[in-house]
């Protein structure tokens, strides 16, 4: 019988950090790079930090600050650099 326990989802989510990245779009939208700026335990603090960074240190064209919620830094970077397809606009959305 196993004596170790699986951590409940609620606990894992509470322990996941928020990462702040600077995303740079290259070659149109075909490539992205991500540079880690900081890591926070609470969204409220991460959000305040991003607002302050946007006000005090504006970025160049093709760059933006993003908050990523992930298990670890590697997962956050993978999510940040993912290339997403453009959504299809529905007739009522035009």
C-alpha positions as CSV (number, residue, x, y, z in Angstrom):
1,X,0.0,0.0,0.0
2,X,1.3,3.5,-0.9
3,X,2.0,5.7,2.1
4,X,2.7,8.9,0.1
5,X,-0.2,11.1,-0.8
6,X,-1.0,13.1,-3.9
7,X,-1.2,16.8,-3.2
8,X,-4.7,18.2,-3.7
9,X,-5.2,20.4,-6.8
10,X,-6.1,23.4,-4.6
11,X,-2.8,23.2,-2.8
12,X,-0.8,23.0,-6.1
13,X,-2.6,26.0,-7.6
14,X,-2.0,28.0,-4.4
15,X,1.7,27.2,-4.6
16,X,2.1,28.1,-8.3
17,X,3.9,31.4,-8.8
18,X,3.2,34.3,-11.2
19,X,6.1,35.1,-13.6
20,X,6.6,38.4,-15.3
21,X,8.2,38.3,-18.7
22,X,9.1,40.7,-21.4
23,X,7.9,39.2,-24.7
24,X,9.5,40.2,-27.9
25,X,7.8,39.4,-31.2
26,X,10.2,38.7,-34.1
27,X,9.6,38.2,-37.8
28,X,6.1,39.4,-37.8
29,X,4.3,37.0,-35.4
30,X,6.2,33.9,-36.3
31,X,8.7,34.0,-33.4
32,X,8.6,35.1,-29.8
33,X,11.3,35.4,-27.2
34,X,10.8,35.7,-23.5
35,X,13.0,37.3,-20.9
36,X,12.1,36.6,-17.2
37,X,11.8,39.8,-15.2
38,X,10.5,38.6,-11.8
39,X,8.5,36.0,-9.9
40,X,5.7,36.5,-7.4
41,X,3.6,34.4,-5.1
42,X,0.4,36.5,-5.4
43,X,-1.3,37.9,-8.5
44,X,-2.1,41.2,-6.9
45,X,1.6,41.9,-6.3
46,X,2.6,40.8,-9.8
47,X,-0.1,43.0,-11.3
48,X,1.1,46.0,-9.4
49,X,4.7,45.4,-10.4
50,X,3.7,45.1,-14.1
51,X,1.7,48.4,-13.9
52,X,4.7,50.1,-12.3
53,X,7.1,48.6,-15.0
54,X,4.8,49.8,-17.8
55,X,4.7,53.3,-16.4
56,X,8.4,53.6,-15.5
57,X,10.1,51.5,-18.2
58,X,8.1,51.5,-21.4
59,X,9.2,48.9,-23.9
60,X,9.9,49.3,-27.6
61,X,7.7,48.2,-30.5
62,X,7.1,44.5,-30.6
63,X,7.7,44.1,-26.9
64,X,5.2,43.7,-24.0
65,X,5.1,42.8,-20.3
66,X,3.1,39.6,-19.6
67,X,2.1,37.8,-16.4
68,X,2.2,34.0,-16.7
69,X,0.7,31.6,-14.1
70,X,2.6,28.3,-14.3
71,X,4.0,25.4,-12.2
72,X,7.6,26.4,-12.9
73,X,9.8,28.8,-14.9
74,X,10.2,26.3,-17.8
75,X,6.4,25.9,-18.2
76,X,5.9,29.6,-18.0
77,X,8.5,30.3,-20.7
78,X,7.0,27.7,-22.9
79,X,3.5,29.2,-22.5
80,X,4.9,32.7,-23.1
81,X,6.6,31.8,-26.4
82,X,3.7,29.8,-27.8
83,X,2.6,31.0,-31.2
84,X,-1.2,31.2,-31.3
85,X,-3.3,31.2,-34.4
86,X,-5.4,34.3,-35.1
87,X,-9.0,33.7,-34.0
88,X,-11.6,33.5,-36.7
89,X,-13.9,36.5,-36.5
90,X,-17.5,35.4,-36.5
91,X,-20.0,37.4,-38.6
92,X,-21.5,39.1,-35.5
93,X,-18.1,40.1,-34.2
94,X,-17.2,42.1,-37.3
